[in-house]
């Protein structure tokens, strides 16, 4: 299940830690439940497990990993953003019309934030939208037009103030570029230590 904090396509109406106990109660203990949205460190993992999740789904923190197939400038912006640096909007995405996403604020998002219903690309033929870069998807290169929804992979070129930069509110806890293995180990070992420490404190 996904909370409103999550990056990417997002239609949740409530925060993860408000939804999680209610969903666990609704589905019972026999249904595996993964929690997604705003989890970027050991504290988030421990909280999700304490509220009934069986595991976590991590996006933004792993986007800022050495192995992630994302443009270096995209990763740099994720690492530089604060917790209020994202917003959910309908600015991008004629490929999935009407689908809201959460991502980083850049010039284009700020221009259209709060004015995106209907989305700014509605009714515009693709060729009428200005080219802002060049996309590369599995080796196929094509023009990236304003409001297109493809996030930038390493071979993308163009104006990052005009691109969709998907990210969740956990950018606020995402500050260091690390390897994915190290990120997962830190999160899970830290969560285990937190839970063990809390149980020991209760036992005393």
HELIX and SHEET records of a PDB file:
HELIX    1   1 UNK A   16  UNK A   27  1                                  12    
HELIX    2   2 UNK A   42  UNK A   50  1                                   9    
HELIX    3   3 UNK A   60  UNK A   63  1                                   4    
HELIX    4   4 UNK A   72  UNK A   80  1                                   9    
HELIX    5   5 UNK A   94  UNK A   96  5                                   3    
HELIX    6   6 UNK A  107  UNK A  112  1                                   6    
HELIX    7   7 UNK A  126  UNK A  128  5                                   3    
HELIX    8   8 UNK A  160  UNK A  162  5                                   3    
HELIX    9   9 UNK A  169  UNK A  173  5                                   5    
HELIX   10  10 UNK A  180  UNK A  203  1                                  24    
SHEET    1   A 3 UNK A   8  UNK A   9  0                                        
SHEET    2   A 3 UNK A 101  UNK A 104 -1                                        
SHEET    3   A 3 UNK A  86  UNK A  89 -1                                        
SHEET    1   B 2 UNK A  34  UNK A  36  0                                        
SHEET    2   B 2 UNK A  55  UNK A  57  1                                        
SHEET    1   C 3 UNK A 140  UNK A 145  0                                        
SHEET    2   C 3 UNK A 131  UNK A 137 -1                                        
SHEET    3   C 3 UNK A 157  UNK A 158 -1                                        
END                                                                             
